[in-house]
Amino acid sequence: MDVDLTDASWRKSTYSTDGGQCIEVAPGFTGVMPVRDSKDPSGPALLFPADAWQSFVTAVRAGEFDAR
């Protein structure tokens, strides 16, 4: 899939801390969620299907990935 991210508006989670391991997302693209490493903004971005990204976010909010 080829998506032009030139004018993407990237945002980092408000839960992120300075110097942490953070990702940024660029909402607003039909059918996909671009994701990149906040420490390497000129590096590559991954494109996840929008429904898969939403399932991931839902699982994170539900605590499914919490350390046990």
SERO-4910 file (N, C-alpha, C, O; in steps of 0.05 Angstrom, whole numbers):
BEGIN
 pado doro    nc1    nc2    nc3   cac1   cac2   cac3    cc1    cc2    cc3    oc1    oc2    oc3
  Met    A     17    -23      0      0      0      0     18     25      0     37     26     15
  Asp    A     12     44    -17     28     68    -19     11     91     -9    -10     99    -21
  Val    A     19    103     14      5    126     26     25    149     28     47    146     39
  Asp    A     17    172     18     35    196     20     32    208     48     11    218     55
  Leu    A     53    207     64     53    217     91     67    244     93     73    253    115
  Thr    A     72    257     71     86    283     70     73    303     89     87    317    104
  Asp    A     47    306     88     32    326    103     19    314    128      0    326    139
  Ala    A     28    290    136     15    277    160     19    294    185     40    306    189
  Ser    A     -1    294    201      0    309    227      4    288    249    -15    275    257
  Trp    A     29    285    257     36    264    277     31    273    305     34    297    311
  Arg    A     22    254    322     18    261    350     28    238    367     26    214    360
  Lys    A     38    245    391     48    225    410     28    223    433     15    243    440
  Ser    A     26    200    444      8    195    467     14    214    490     38    220    495
  Thr    A     -6    224    503     -2    240    527      9    224    550     18    235    570
  Tyr    A      8    197    548     20    180    568     50    176    564     63    165    582
  Ser    A     61    186    542     89    183    537    105    202    554     96    224    562
  Thr    A    129    194    561    147    212    576    171    219    559    178    204    540
  Asp    A    185    240    566    209    248    551    230    227    553    235    217    575
  Gly    A    242    220    531    263    200    531    253    171    532    270    153    532
  Gly    A    227    168    532    216    141    534    214    127    507    222    139    486
  Gln    A    205    103    507    201     88    483    173     95    473    153     83    482
  Cys    A    171    114    454    145    124    446    140    120    416    159    117    400
  Ile    A    116    119    409    108    118    381     90    143    376     80    155    394
  Glu    A     88    150    351     70    171    342     51    160    321     59    142    306
  Val    A     27    170    321      7    162    301     -1    186    285      1    209    294
  Ala    A    -11    181    261    -21    202    244    -49    196    235    -54    184    214
  Pro    A    -69    203    252    -97    197    245   -106    213    220    -93    233    213
  Gly    A   -127    204    208   -139    219    186   -136    206    159   -144    218    139
  Phe    A   -124    183    158   -120    169    133   -142    147    131   -145    131    149
  Thr    A   -155    146    109   -177    126    105   -166     98    105   -150     90     88
  Gly    A   -176     82    123   -170     53    123   -144     45    136   -139     21    139
  Val    A   -126     64    142   -100     57    154    -93     75    177   -103     98    179
  Met    A    -76     66    195    -65     83    216    -34     82    213    -22     61    219
  Pro    A    -22    104    204      7    105    203     19    107    231      8    122    248
  Val    A     40     92    237     54     92    263     84     94    258     94     81    240
  Arg    A     97    110    274    126    113    272    139    115    299    126    120    319
  Asp    A    165    111    300    181    114    324    186    144    329    197    158    311
  Ser    A    178    154    352    181    183    357    210    192    358    216    215    354
  Lys    A    229    173    364    257    180    365    270    181    337    293    190    334
  Asp    A    256    172    317    266    171    289    244    181    270    235    166    253
  Pro    A    237    207    272    215    217    256    220    217    226    200    218    210
  Ser    A    245    216    218    250    214    189    252    185    179    256    180    156
  Gly    A    250    167    198    251    138    191    225    128    179    207    144    174
  Pro    A    223    102    176    200     91    163    175     91    182    178     93    206
  Ala    A    152     90    169    127     88    184    114     61    177    116     52    154
  Leu    A    101     50    196     86     25    191     57     33    186     47     52    199
  Leu    A     43     19    168     15     25    162     -1      1    171      1    -21    160
  Phe    A    -18      5    192    -35    -16    202    -64    -12    191    -73     11    189
  Pro    A    -77    -34    184   -106    -31    177   -120    -17    201   -115    -24    224
  Ala    A   -138      1    195   -151     17    216   -166     -1    236   -165      5    260
  Asp    A   -179    -22    226   -193    -39    245   -174    -55    263   -181    -60    286
  Ala    A   -151    -63    253   -131    -77    270   -120    -58    290   -116    -65    314
  Trp    A   -115    -33    283   -105    -13    302   -125     -8    324   -118     -7    347
  Gln    A   -150     -6    316   -171     -1    337   -173    -25    356   -177    -21    380
  Ser    A   -171    -49    346   -171    -73    363   -147    -72    382   -150    -80    406
  Phe    A   -124    -64    373   -100    -62    390   -105    -42    412    -99    -47    436
  Val    A   -114    -18    405   -119      3    425   -140     -6    445   -136     -1    469
  Thr    A   -161    -19    437   -181    -29    455   -169    -49    475   -175    -48    498
  Ala    A   -152    -67    465   -139    -87    482   -120    -74    502   -119    -82    525
  Val    A   -105    -53    493    -87    -39    512   -104    -26    534    -97    -28    557
  Arg    A   -125    -13    526   -142      1    546   -154    -19    566   -160    -12    589
  Ala    A   -159    -43    557   -171    -64    574   -150    -77    591   -157    -94    608
  Gly    A   -125    -71    588   -104    -82    604    -94   -109    595    -82   -124    611
  Glu    A   -100   -117    571    -93   -144    561    -63   -148    558    -54   -171    556
  Phe    A    -47   -126    558    -19   -129    555     -3   -122    580     21   -120    579
  Asp    A    -17   -118    602     -4   -111    627     14   -133    636      7   -157    633
  Ala    A     36   -126    648     55   -146    659     41   -161    683     26   -149    698
  Arg    A     46   -186    684     33   -202    706     53   -213    724     46   -227    743
***
